[in-house]
Amino acid sequence: MGMGPSSNPPKAVLFDRDGTLIHDVPYNGDPRLVAPMPTARKVLAELRRRGIATGVVTNQSGIARGLLTRSQVDSVNLRIEALLGPFDVWEICPHGTEDGCGCRKPAPGMILSACRRLGIATAEAVYIGDIGSDMEAAEAAGLRGILVPNPLTRHQEVQDAPEVAADLSAAVALLLGPAPVGSRR
């Protein structure tokens, strides 16, 4: 079964955090360094206006590595919500690569948990991220993945992605369809 037409929008759009919603500052524990991607605010406002749930699914291995505390991560996330509005669900993996958890992307654990918490089937959600492991996590969870590359995304990851969009606005346009004629751009 292929993807339905854009006339059937998803019930939820889940986003990677660093490099997708905000500029990636490695192991950032400082809310003042949060800088949203250019169209993030507009895109999220449009999804919320349409009653589509939003969520963030993010690996934060800096916690396991002792580079960040959970409260620093939380303070950064509060700043993100102050700038971009409230998300319906947050999923954060605090583990390192070697912990063998089921949540760290490319494992599907966080995406499955987000959908469970939102009360929807995984197929009713979409995951937008900037690297290959985001797309692998989406595939493992059984939902549609859209890659929005940034300058750090590897060429091979772009080649391998199921769908690629130039930016967040273009990604969400793939989900909602083109704006109707005469609408405000």
N, CA and C atoms as an extended XYZ file, in Angstrom:
555
Properties=species:S:1:pos:R:3:atomname:S:1:resname:S:1:resid:I:1 pbc="F F F"
N         0.837       -1.205        0.000 N   MET     1
C         0.000        0.000        0.000 CA  MET     1
C         0.869        1.250        0.000 C   MET     1
N         0.659        2.119       -0.954 N   GLY     2
C         1.474        3.335       -1.048 CA  GLY     2
C         0.940        4.420       -0.137 C   GLY     2
N         1.561        5.576       -0.224 N   MET     3
C         1.124        6.708        0.593 CA  MET     3
C        -0.160        7.285        0.007 C   MET     3
N        -1.067        7.689        0.869 N   GLY     4
C        -2.309        8.289        0.386 CA  GLY     4
C        -2.032        9.660       -0.201 C   GLY     4
N        -3.007       10.199       -0.902 N   PRO     5
C        -2.836       11.538       -1.495 CA  PRO     5
C        -2.783       12.603       -0.414 C   PRO     5
N        -2.314       13.776       -0.781 N   SER     6
C        -2.160       14.838        0.207 CA  SER     6
C        -3.510       15.365        0.678 C   SER     6
N        -4.616       14.914        0.017 N   SER     7
C        -5.941       15.323        0.491 CA  SER     7
C        -6.254       14.638        1.814 C   SER     7
N        -5.402       13.700        2.212 N   ASN     8
C        -5.580       12.980        3.458 CA  ASN     8
C        -4.392       13.282        4.365 C   ASN     8
N        -4.396       14.463        4.999 N   PRO     9
C        -3.208       14.876        5.752 CA  PRO     9
C        -2.982       13.985        6.969 C   PRO     9
N        -1.755       13.935        7.461 N   PRO    10
C        -1.464       13.107        8.641 CA  PRO    10
C        -2.151       13.671        9.875 C   PRO    10
N        -2.279       12.834       10.894 N   LYS    11
C        -2.837       13.299       12.170 CA  LYS    11
C        -1.759       13.945       13.034 C   LYS    11
N        -0.502       13.605       12.744 N   ALA    12
C         0.603       14.174       13.522 CA  ALA    12
C         1.839       14.294       12.647 C   ALA    12
N         2.602       15.355       12.893 N   VAL    13
C         3.904       15.500       12.255 CA  VAL    13
C         4.936       15.586       13.378 C   VAL    13
N         5.861       14.640       13.351 N   LEU    14
C         6.933       14.574       14.333 CA  LEU    14
C         8.204       15.098       13.691 C   LEU    14
N         8.982       15.825       14.459 N   PHE    15
C        10.192       16.454       13.937 CA  PHE    15
C        11.409       16.031       14.737 C   PHE    15
N        12.521       15.862       14.039 N   ASP    16
C        13.815       15.827       14.694 CA  ASP    16
C        14.057       17.245       15.237 C   ASP    16
N        14.904       17.375       16.243 N   ARG    17
C        15.134       18.696       16.827 CA  ARG    17
C        16.326       19.409       16.191 C   ARG    17
N        17.531       18.896       16.433 N   ASP    18
C        18.760       19.590       16.032 CA  ASP    18
C        19.053       19.398       14.547 C   ASP    18
N        19.156       20.495       13.834 N   GLY    19
C        19.401       20.433       12.403 CA  GLY    19
C        18.129       20.392       11.582 C   GLY    19
N        16.981       20.276       12.276 N   THR    20
C        15.687       20.232       11.573 CA  THR    20
C        14.814       21.408       12.020 C   THR    20
N        14.454       21.444       13.310 N   LEU    21
C        13.653       22.562       13.830 CA  LEU    21
C        14.531       23.753       14.202 C   LEU    21
N        15.709       23.445       14.729 N   ILE    22
C        16.640       24.502       15.147 CA  ILE    22
C        18.016       24.199       14.575 C   ILE    22
N        18.833       25.219       14.475 N   HIS    23
C        20.204       25.026       14.015 CA  HIS    23
C        20.939       24.159       15.023 C   HIS    23
N        21.730       23.236       14.520 N   ASP    24
C        22.410       22.292       15.394 CA  ASP    24
C        23.614       22.935       16.068 C   ASP    24
N        23.558       23.027       17.396 N   VAL    25
C        24.700       23.433       18.206 CA  VAL    25
C        25.052       22.178       19.006 C   VAL    25
N        26.156       21.503       18.691 N   PRO    26
C        26.427       20.209       19.333 CA  PRO    26
C        26.394       20.275       20.861 C   PRO    26
N        25.661       19.330       21.456 N   TYR    27
C        25.549       19.193       22.916 CA  TYR    27
C        25.196       20.522       23.579 C   TYR    27
N        24.215       21.208       23.020 N   ASN    28
C        23.865       22.521       23.550 CA  ASN    28
C        23.060       22.430       24.842 C   ASN    28
N        23.577       23.069       25.906 N   GLY    29
C        22.835       23.178       27.149 CA  GLY    29
C        22.427       24.608       27.447 C   GLY    29
N        22.614       25.503       26.483 N   ASP    30
C        22.379       26.932       26.712 CA  ASP    30
C        21.194       27.432       25.880 C   ASP    30
N        20.080       27.743       26.549 N   PRO    31
C        18.886       28.192       25.825 CA  PRO    31
C        19.129       29.414       24.932 C   PRO    31
N        20.137       30.230       25.290 N   ARG    32
C        20.390       31.450       24.497 CA  ARG    32
C        20.936       31.136       23.116 C   ARG    32
N        21.416       29.902       22.933 N   LEU    33
C        21.983       29.532       21.630 CA  LEU    33
C        20.947       28.920       20.684 C   LEU    33
N        19.701       28.830       21.148 N   VAL    34
C        18.656       28.238       20.301 CA  VAL    34
C        18.299       29.197       19.168 C   VAL    34
N        18.422       28.706       17.924 N   ALA    35
C        18.072       29.512       16.747 CA  ALA    35
C        17.207       28.661       15.813 C   ALA    35
N        15.919       28.997       15.706 N   PRO    36
C        15.033       28.196       14.856 CA  PRO    36
C        15.417       28.261       13.378 C   PRO    36
N        15.100       27.185       12.655 N   MET    37
C        15.244       27.187       11.211 CA  MET    37
C        14.268       28.217       10.630 C   MET    37
N        14.619       28.792        9.460 N   PRO    38
C        13.865       29.915        8.905 CA  PRO    38
C        12.347       29.749        8.876 C   PRO    38
N        11.811       28.620        8.413 N   THR    39
C        10.355       28.545        8.272 CA  THR    39
C         9.680       27.749        9.384 C   THR    39
N        10.441       27.373       10.412 N   ALA    40
C         9.892       26.477       11.435 CA  ALA    40
C         8.636       27.040       12.098 C   ALA    40
N         8.681       28.296       12.492 N   ARG    41
C         7.546       28.870       13.221 CA  ARG    41
C         6.274       28.881       12.377 C   ARG    41
N         6.435       29.274       11.116 N   LYS    42
C         5.305       29.374       10.192 CA  LYS    42
C         4.684       28.000        9.932 C   LYS    42
N         5.546       27.027        9.719 N   VAL    43
C         5.100       25.665        9.433 CA  VAL    43
C         4.332       25.080       10.617 C   VAL    43
N         4.863       25.268       11.818 N   LEU    44
C         4.207       24.740       13.009 CA  LEU    44
C         2.868       25.424       13.245 C   LEU    44
N         2.807       26.720       13.008 N   ALA    45
C         1.549       27.458       13.179 CA  ALA    45
C         0.489       26.911       12.225 C   ALA    45
N         0.906       26.603       10.998 N   GLU    46
C        -0.035       26.079       10.003 CA  GLU    46
C        -0.536       24.686       10.395 C   GLU    46
N         0.359       23.832       10.868 N   LEU    47
C        -0.066       22.497       11.307 CA  LEU    47
C        -1.049       22.605       12.467 C   LEU    47
N        -0.733       23.462       13.440 N   ARG    48
C        -1.618       23.613       14.603 CA  ARG    48
C        -2.963       24.178       14.181 C   ARG    48
N        -2.955       25.116       13.235 N   ARG    49
C        -4.198       25.718       12.749 CA  ARG    49
C        -5.119       24.654       12.155 C   ARG    49
N        -4.514       23.652       11.530 N   ARG    50
C        -5.281       22.575       10.903 CA  ARG    50
C        -5.606       21.434       11.857 C   ARG    50
N        -5.218       21.592       13.122 N   GLY    51
C        -5.532       20.560       14.106 CA  GLY    51
C        -4.649       19.324       14.009 C   GLY    51
N        -3.489       19.475       13.393 N   ILE    52
C        -2.541       18.366       13.277 CA  ILE    52
C        -1.578       18.432       14.462 C   ILE    52
N        -1.447       17.323       15.159 N   ALA    53
C        -0.564       17.286       16.333 CA  ALA    53
C         0.894       17.434       15.902 C   ALA    53
N         1.712       17.993       16.790 N   THR    54
C         3.138       18.149       16.508 CA  THR    54
C         3.952       17.545       17.646 C   THR    54
N         5.112       17.028       17.305 N   GLY    55
C         5.965       16.450       18.332 CA  GLY    55
C         7.425       16.538       17.948 C   GLY    55
N         8.287       16.365       18.945 N   VAL    56
C         9.727       16.392       18.741 CA  VAL    56
C        10.299       15.061       19.225 C   VAL    56
N        11.149       14.475       18.397 N   VAL    57
C        11.773       13.187       18.698 CA  VAL    57
C        13.280       13.390       18.549 C   VAL    57
N        14.024       13.328       19.645 N   THR    58
C        15.421       13.746       19.590 CA  THR    58
C        16.359       12.868       20.414 C   THR    58
N        17.483       12.488       19.812 N   ASN    59
C        18.571       11.829       20.540 CA  ASN    59
C        19.354       12.908       21.283 C   ASN    59
N        19.601       12.685       22.554 N   GLN    60
C        20.427       13.621       23.326 CA  GLN    60
C        21.491       12.835       24.091 C   GLN    60
N        22.423       12.240       23.345 N   SER    61
C        23.438       11.367       23.949 CA  SER    61
C        24.399       12.141       24.842 C   SER    61
N        24.403       13.464       24.730 N   GLY    62
C        25.240       14.277       25.609 CA  GLY    62
C        24.928       14.038       27.083 C   GLY    62
N        23.683       13.626       27.369 N   ILE    63
C        23.301       13.319       28.757 CA  ILE    63
C        24.096       12.099       29.236 C   ILE    63
N        24.081       11.022       28.439 N   ALA    64
C        24.811        9.801       28.803 CA  ALA    64
C        26.313       10.072       28.887 C   ALA    64
N        26.781       10.947       28.010 N   ARG    65
C        28.222       11.216       27.969 CA  ARG    65
C        28.679       12.202       29.044 C   ARG    65
N        27.745       12.732       29.822 N   GLY    66
C        28.114       13.656       30.884 CA  GLY    66
C        28.446       15.053       30.383 C   GLY    66
N        28.062       15.346       29.134 N   LEU    67
C        28.334       16.674       28.566 CA  LEU    67
C        27.189       17.635       28.848 C   LEU    67
N        26.040       17.078       29.211 N   LEU    68
C        24.822       17.855       29.433 CA  LEU    68
C        24.064       17.216       30.570 C   LEU    68
N        23.308       18.020       31.312 N   THR    69
C        22.372       17.425       32.264 CA  THR    69
C        20.990       17.402       31.630 C   THR    69
N        20.127       16.550       32.171 N   ARG    70
C        18.754       16.503       31.667 CA  ARG    70
C        18.079       17.871       31.859 C   ARG    70
N        18.394       18.559       32.963 N   SER    71
C        17.746       19.854       33.177 CA  SER    71
C        18.222       20.897       32.163 C   SER    71
N        19.473       20.779       31.701 N   GLN    72
C        19.922       21.676       30.626 CA  GLN    72
C        19.151       21.402       29.334 C   GLN    72
N        18.976       20.131       29.015 N   VAL    73
C        18.204       19.764       27.820 CA  VAL    73
C        16.785       20.302       27.946 C   VAL    73
N        16.196       20.138       29.140 N   ASP    74
C        14.832       20.638       29.360 CA  ASP    74
C        14.758       22.152       29.192 C   ASP    74
N        15.767       22.866       29.659 N   SER    75
C        15.740       24.329       29.544 CA  SER    75
C        15.862       24.760       28.080 C   SER    75
N        16.658       24.025       27.299 N   VAL    76
C        16.742       24.298       25.858 CA  VAL    76
C        15.382       24.028       25.205 C   VAL    76
N        14.738       22.933       25.597 N   ASN    77
C        13.443       22.600       25.005 CA  ASN    77
C        12.362       23.616       25.383 C   ASN    77
N        12.420       24.138       26.590 N   LEU    78
C        11.481       25.194       26.988 CA  LEU    78
C        11.676       26.433       26.132 C   LEU    78
N        12.931       26.752       25.825 N   ARG    79
C        13.232       27.891       24.961 CA  ARG    79
C        12.684       27.649       23.551 C   ARG    79
N        12.819       26.422       23.068 N   ILE    80
C        12.275       26.082       21.750 CA  ILE    80
C        10.765       26.313       21.732 C   ILE    80
N        10.088       25.886       22.801 N   GLU    81
C         8.630       26.097       22.856 CA  GLU    81
C         8.292       27.584       22.981 C   GLU    81
N         9.133       28.348       23.672 N   ALA    82
C         8.890       29.791       23.778 CA  ALA    82
C         8.968       30.438       22.392 C   ALA    82
N         9.868       29.933       21.548 N   LEU    83
C        10.054       30.512       20.208 CA  LEU    83
C         9.112       29.931       19.169 C   LEU    83
N         8.782       28.646       19.295 N   LEU    84
C         8.044       27.955       18.231 CA  LEU    84
C         6.647       27.509       18.643 C   LEU    84
N         6.288       27.740       19.904 N   GLY    85
C         4.973       27.302       20.372 CA  GLY    85
C         5.042       25.905       20.955 C   GLY    85
N         3.948       25.491       21.635 N   PRO    86
C         3.944       24.222       22.361 CA  PRO    86
C         3.801       23.005       21.439 C   PRO    86
N         4.542       21.953       21.759 N   PHE    87
C         4.413       20.687       21.046 CA  PHE    87
C         3.536       19.743       21.859 C   PHE    87
N         2.825       18.871       21.175 N   ASP    88
C         1.932       17.936       21.863 CA  ASP    88
C         2.703       16.828       22.561 C   ASP    88
N         3.869       16.493       22.024 N   VAL    89
C         4.626       15.399       22.616 CA  VAL    89
C         6.116       15.632       22.388 C   VAL    89
N         6.904       15.313       23.420 N   TRP    90
C         8.376       15.334       23.331 CA  TRP    90
C         8.865       13.934       23.642 C   TRP    90
N         9.780       13.429       22.835 N   GLU    91
C        10.440       12.157       23.124 CA  GLU    91
C        11.942       12.423       23.082 C   GLU    91
N        12.617       12.120       24.175 N   ILE    92
C        14.046       12.407       24.296 CA  ILE    92
C        14.767       11.129       24.703 C   ILE    92
N        15.754       10.716       23.923 N   CYS    93
C        16.593        9.583       24.304 CA  CYS    93
C        17.868       10.120       24.933 C   CYS    93
N        18.107        9.800       26.219 N   PRO    94
C        19.293       10.311       26.910 CA  PRO    94
C        20.500        9.388       26.785 C   PRO    94
N        20.352        8.278       26.040 N   HIS    95
C        21.376        7.231       26.043 CA  HIS    95
C        22.477        7.464       25.018 C   HIS    95
N        23.572        6.758       25.230 N   GLY    96
C        24.668        6.760       24.271 CA  GLY    96
C        24.543        5.582       23.329 C   GLY    96
N        25.335        5.597       22.274 N   THR    97
C        25.322        4.546       21.260 CA  THR    97
C        25.481        3.160       21.870 C   THR    97
N        26.346        3.073       22.876 N   GLU    98
C        26.698        1.755       23.421 CA  GLU    98
C        25.684        1.235       24.439 C   GLU    98
N        24.650        2.024       24.764 N   ASP    99
C        23.683        1.589       25.782 CA  ASP    99
C        22.719        0.530       25.267 C   ASP    99
N        22.608        0.399       23.944 N   GLY   100
C        21.741       -0.630       23.375 CA  GLY   100
C        20.273       -0.445       23.703 C   GLY   100
N        19.831        0.803       23.837 N   CYS   101
C        18.429        1.068       24.162 CA  CYS   101
C        17.566        0.891       22.904 C   CYS   101
N        16.258        0.877       23.082 N   GLY   102
C        15.355        0.779       21.935 CA  GLY   102
C        14.837        2.130       21.485 C   GLY   102
N        15.291        3.188       22.162 N   CYS   103
C        14.755        4.508       21.829 CA  CYS   103
C        15.674        5.299       20.900 C   CYS   103
N        16.975        5.125       21.043 N   ARG   104
C        17.896        5.949       20.263 CA  ARG   104
C        17.740        5.695       18.766 C   ARG   104
N        17.486        6.791       17.998 N   LYS   105
C        17.384        6.642       16.546 CA  LYS   105
C        18.725        6.139       16.019 C   LYS   105
N        18.750        5.200       15.069 N   PRO   106
C        17.663        4.788       14.162 CA  PRO   106
C        16.657        3.776       14.699 C   PRO   106
N        16.707        3.398       15.977 N   ALA   107
C        15.649        2.538       16.526 CA  ALA   107
C        14.325        3.308       16.528 C   ALA   107
N        13.204        2.609       16.406 N   PRO   108
C        11.905        3.291       16.280 CA  PRO   108
C        11.222        3.621       17.603 C   PRO   108
N        11.867        3.289       18.736 N   GLY   109
C        11.177        3.390       20.028 CA  GLY   109
C        10.504        4.715       20.333 C   GLY   109
N        11.208        5.822       20.095 N   MET   110
C        10.623        7.134       20.435 CA  MET   110
C         9.449        7.479       19.537 C   MET   110
N         9.548        7.120       18.254 N   ILE   111
C         8.449        7.415       17.334 CA  ILE   111
C         7.220        6.590       17.719 C   ILE   111
N         7.437        5.313       18.038 N   LEU   112
C         6.314        4.456       18.454 CA  LEU   112
C         5.679        4.999       19.733 C   LEU   112
N         6.515        5.438       20.667 N   SER   113
C         6.010        5.987       21.923 CA  SER   113
C         5.219        7.270       21.681 C   SER   113
N         5.737        8.152       20.812 N   ALA   114
C         5.038        9.408       20.513 CA  ALA   114
C         3.648        9.120       19.934 C   ALA   114
N         3.568        8.177       19.007 N   CYS   115
C         2.273        7.845       18.404 CA  CYS   115
C         1.318        7.246       19.438 C   CYS   115
N         1.854        6.367       20.285 N   ARG   116
C         1.036        5.793       21.364 CA  ARG   116
C         0.481        6.893       22.242 C   ARG   116
N         1.346        7.821       22.639 N   ARG   117
C         0.920        8.904       23.532 CA  ARG   117
C        -0.101        9.817       22.869 C   ARG   117
N        -0.016        9.947       21.548 N   LEU   118
C        -0.984       10.780       20.814 CA  LEU   118
C        -2.254        9.996       20.478 C   LEU   118
N        -2.243        8.699       20.720 N   GLY   119
C        -3.415        7.870       20.457 CA  GLY   119
C        -3.676        7.640       18.978 C   GLY   119
N        -2.616        7.576       18.183 N   ILE   120
C        -2.782        7.367       16.744 CA  ILE   120
C        -1.952        6.174       16.280 C   ILE   120
N        -2.327        5.638       15.131 N   ALA   121
C        -1.530        4.585       14.504 CA  ALA   121
C        -0.270        5.224       13.919 C   ALA   121
N         0.820        4.474       13.882 N   THR   122
C         2.059        5.045       13.349 CA  THR   122
C         1.880        5.513       11.912 C   THR   122
N         1.071        4.794       11.141 N   ALA   123
C         0.881        5.174        9.730 CA  ALA   123
C         0.196        6.531        9.591 C   ALA   123
N        -0.404        7.026       10.662 N   GLU   124
C        -1.094        8.322       10.620 CA  GLU   124
C        -0.154        9.488       10.924 C   GLU   124
N         1.106        9.161       11.203 N   ALA   125
C         2.086       10.200       11.508 CA  ALA   125
C         3.147       10.251       10.413 C   ALA   125
N         3.895       11.348       10.417 N   VAL   126
C         5.013       11.550        9.491 CA  VAL   126
C         6.189       12.013       10.335 C   VAL   126
N         7.405       11.630        9.924 N   TYR   127
C         8.598       12.087       10.648 CA  TYR   127
C         9.498       12.863        9.704 C   TYR   127
N         9.874       14.058       10.127 N   ILE   128
C        10.740       14.937        9.327 CA  ILE   128
C        12.074       15.093       10.059 C   ILE   128
N        13.164       14.804        9.357 N   GLY   129
C        14.484       14.918        9.966 CA  GLY   129
C        15.528       15.292        8.938 C   GLY   129
N        16.782       15.411        9.410 N   ASP   130
C        17.840       15.923        8.529 CA  ASP   130
C        18.947       14.920        8.238 C   ASP   130
N        18.867       13.718        8.835 N   ILE   131
C        19.931       12.737        8.580 CA  ILE   131
C        19.348       11.346        8.345 C   ILE   131
N        20.222       10.463        7.867 N   GLY   132
C        19.809        9.113        7.512 CA  GLY   132
C        19.171        8.350        8.654 C   GLY   132
N        19.708        8.493        9.878 N   SER   133
C        19.138        7.716       10.988 CA  SER   133
C        17.701        8.140       11.286 C   SER   133
N        17.327        9.385       10.961 N   ASP   134
C        15.932        9.818       11.105 CA  ASP   134
C        15.038        9.030       10.151 C   ASP   134
N        15.512        8.861        8.904 N   MET   135
C        14.730        8.146        7.901 CA  MET   135
C        14.652        6.656        8.234 C   MET   135
N        15.746        6.112        8.780 N   GLU   136
C        15.747        4.704        9.193 CA  GLU   136
C        14.770        4.485       10.344 C   GLU   136
N        14.718        5.424       11.287 N   ALA   137
C        13.789        5.309       12.415 CA  ALA   137
C        12.345        5.367       11.918 C   ALA   137
N        12.067        6.271       10.972 N   ALA   138
C        10.715        6.376       10.409 CA  ALA   138
C        10.330        5.067        9.737 C   ALA   138
N        11.246        4.521        8.938 N   GLU   139
C        10.962        3.275        8.227 CA  GLU   139
C        10.739        2.138        9.210 C   GLU   139
N        11.578        2.050       10.236 N   ALA   140
C        11.449        0.984       11.237 CA  ALA   140
C        10.124        1.085       11.986 C   ALA   140
N         9.639        2.321       12.167 N   ALA   141
C         8.373        2.533       12.874 CA  ALA   141
C         7.174        2.363       11.940 C   ALA   141
N         7.422        2.279       10.640 N   GLY   142
C         6.332        2.088        9.687 CA  GLY   142
C         5.609        3.367        9.328 C   GLY   142
N         6.314        4.485        9.325 N   LEU   143
C         5.652        5.713        8.896 CA  LEU   143
C         6.468        6.446        7.843 C   LEU   143
N         5.827        7.440        7.260 N   ARG   144
C         6.431        8.200        6.181 CA  ARG   144
C         7.526        9.105        6.727 C   ARG   144
N         8.682        9.073        6.080 N   GLY   145
C         9.782        9.935        6.482 CA  GLY   145
C        10.127       10.908        5.372 C   GLY   145
N        10.367       12.160        5.732 N   ILE   146
C        10.786       13.175        4.766 CA  ILE   146
C        12.090       13.790        5.269 C   ILE   146
N        13.099       13.757        4.416 N   LEU   147
C        14.399       14.330        4.764 CA  LEU   147
C        14.451       15.785        4.322 C   LEU   147
N        14.828       16.662        5.252 N   VAL   148
C        15.083       18.058        4.917 CA  VAL   148
C        16.573       18.285        5.173 C   VAL   148
N        17.386       18.143        4.117 N   PRO   149
C        18.830       18.216        4.331 CA  PRO   149
C        19.277       19.621        4.712 C   PRO   149
N        20.382       19.682        5.459 N   ASN   150
C        21.050       20.952        5.716 CA  ASN   150
C        22.493       20.766        5.247 C   ASN   150
N        23.339       21.779        5.363 N   PRO   151
C        24.700       21.645        4.816 CA  PRO   151
C        25.513       20.484        5.405 C   PRO   151
N        25.116       19.964        6.579 N   LEU   152
C        25.866       18.870        7.192 CA  LEU   152
C        25.348       17.486        6.788 C   LEU   152
N        24.187       17.452        6.120 N   THR   153
C        23.636       16.158        5.709 CA  THR   153
C        24.523       15.548        4.631 C   THR   153
N        24.873       14.274        4.799 N   ARG   154
C        25.751       13.626        3.832 CA  ARG   154
C        25.021       13.324        2.528 C   ARG   154
N        25.745       13.439        1.421 N   HIS   155
C        25.166       13.217        0.091 CA  HIS   155
C        24.467       11.858        0.011 C   HIS   155
N        25.110       10.834        0.558 N   GLN   156
C        24.543        9.486        0.488 CA  GLN   156
C        23.204        9.406        1.213 C   GLN   156
N        23.069       10.158        2.306 N   GLU   157
C        21.816       10.152        3.068 CA  GLU   157
C        20.690       10.783        2.251 C   GLU   157
N        21.045       11.795        1.468 N   VAL   158
C        20.047       12.430        0.592 CA  VAL   158
C        19.640       11.435       -0.497 C   VAL   158
N        20.645       10.749       -1.077 N   GLN   159
C        20.373        9.760       -2.133 CA  GLN   159
C        19.437        8.662       -1.634 C   GLN   159
N        19.642        8.224       -0.395 N   ASP   160
C        18.916        7.077        0.139 CA  ASP   160
C        17.533        7.432        0.694 C   ASP   160
N        17.258        8.710        0.888 N   ALA   161
C        16.010        9.112        1.553 CA  ALA   161
C        14.787        8.778        0.698 C   ALA   161
N        13.689        8.363        1.357 N   PRO   162
C        12.462        8.057        0.613 CA  PRO   162
C        11.864        9.295       -0.057 C   PRO   162
N        11.933       10.425        0.632 N   GLU   163
C        11.447       11.700        0.090 CA  GLU   163
C        12.369       12.792        0.611 C   GLU   163
N        12.605       13.790       -0.222 N   VAL   164
C        13.486       14.893        0.169 CA  VAL   164
C        12.758       16.202       -0.115 C   VAL   164
N        12.854       17.146        0.816 N   ALA   165
C        12.271       18.476        0.616 CA  ALA   165
C        13.348       19.518        0.900 C   ALA   165
N        13.274       20.640        0.195 N   ALA   166
C        14.307       21.675        0.309 CA  ALA   166
C        14.337       22.330        1.685 C   ALA   166
N        13.166       22.490        2.289 N   ASP   167
C        13.099       23.101        3.621 CA  ASP   167
C        11.822       22.639        4.303 C   ASP   167
N        11.578       23.126        5.523 N   LEU   168
C        10.408       22.670        6.272 CA  LEU   168
C         9.107       23.030        5.576 C   LEU   168
N         9.054       24.213        4.953 N   SER   169
C         7.828       24.610        4.240 CA  SER   169
C         7.524       23.640        3.115 C   SER   169
N         8.560       23.270        2.363 N   ALA   170
C         8.372       22.342        1.250 CA  ALA   170
C         7.961       20.966        1.766 C   ALA   170
N         8.530       20.547        2.891 N   ALA   171
C         8.173       19.246        3.463 CA  ALA   171
C         6.702       19.220        3.848 C   ALA   171
N         6.239       20.271        4.513 N   VAL   172
C         4.848       20.299        4.954 CA  VAL   172
C         3.902       20.466        3.761 C   VAL   172
N         4.347       21.146        2.719 N   ALA   173
C         3.535       21.239        1.498 CA  ALA   173
C         3.312       19.855        0.887 C   ALA   173
N         4.303       18.965        1.010 N   LEU   174
C         4.128       17.593        0.527 CA  LEU   174
C         3.001       16.894        1.285 C   LEU   174
N         2.798       17.275        2.541 N   LEU   175
C         1.789       16.632        3.377 CA  LEU   175
C         0.413       17.253        3.203 C   LEU   175
N         0.379       18.563        3.040 N   LEU   176
C        -0.903       19.277        3.045 CA  LEU   176
C        -1.376       19.617        1.640 C   LEU   176
N        -0.499       19.429        0.653 N   GLY   177
C        -0.863       19.803       -0.702 CA  GLY   177
C        -0.587       21.277       -0.911 C   GLY   177
N        -0.589       21.715       -2.177 N   PRO   178
C        -0.311       23.115       -2.486 CA  PRO   178
C        -1.386       24.017       -1.861 C   PRO   178
N        -0.993       25.248       -1.562 N   ALA   179
C        -1.964       26.188       -0.983 CA  ALA   179
C        -3.053       26.460       -2.020 C   ALA   179
N        -4.316       26.535       -1.568 N   PRO   180
C        -5.394       26.836       -2.522 CA  PRO   180
C        -5.220       28.205       -3.161 C   PRO   180
N        -5.711       28.351       -4.354 N   VAL   181
C        -5.587       29.620       -5.092 CA  VAL   181
C        -6.224       30.743       -4.276 C   VAL   181
N        -5.550       31.862       -4.237 N   GLY   182
C        -6.098       33.023       -3.530 CA  GLY   182
C        -5.809       33.025       -2.043 C   GLY   182
N        -5.111       31.987       -1.558 N   SER   183
C        -4.784       31.985       -0.132 CA  SER   183
C        -3.580       32.883        0.108 C   SER   183
N        -3.453       33.303        1.364 N   ARG   184
C        -2.292       34.121        1.702 CA  ARG   184
C        -1.060       33.258        1.659 C   ARG   184
N        -0.029       33.726        1.001 N   ARG   185
C         1.229       32.946        0.932 CA  ARG   185
C         2.060       33.218        2.171 C   ARG   185
